Amino acid sequence: MSKIEWSASNSSSFLNGSRQAKSLAAAVRAARRYIRGELYGEGKATIFDDGNPVRQDECSIHTGLKWEVRTDF
């Protein structure tokens, strides 16, 4: 079974370390909720599978405040 973790940050704050999730979908939901609630709606979340980045979600002025997903690692 793989180990799913996520971390999030923006230009002025970051999550110290990473948090675990039971699935990729759960990690995405938790990371986006963290960005909306703790990082004032703007930031970038990276999802890791066994320590390797597999997905990055970003919502910022650079994306027009819309969620953009990057999976090309």
Summary of the structure (lengths in Angstrom):
residues: 73
radius of gyration: 11.4
end to end distance: 21.1
largest distance: 36.7
contacts: 204
relative contact order: 0.23
helix: 25%
strand: 38%
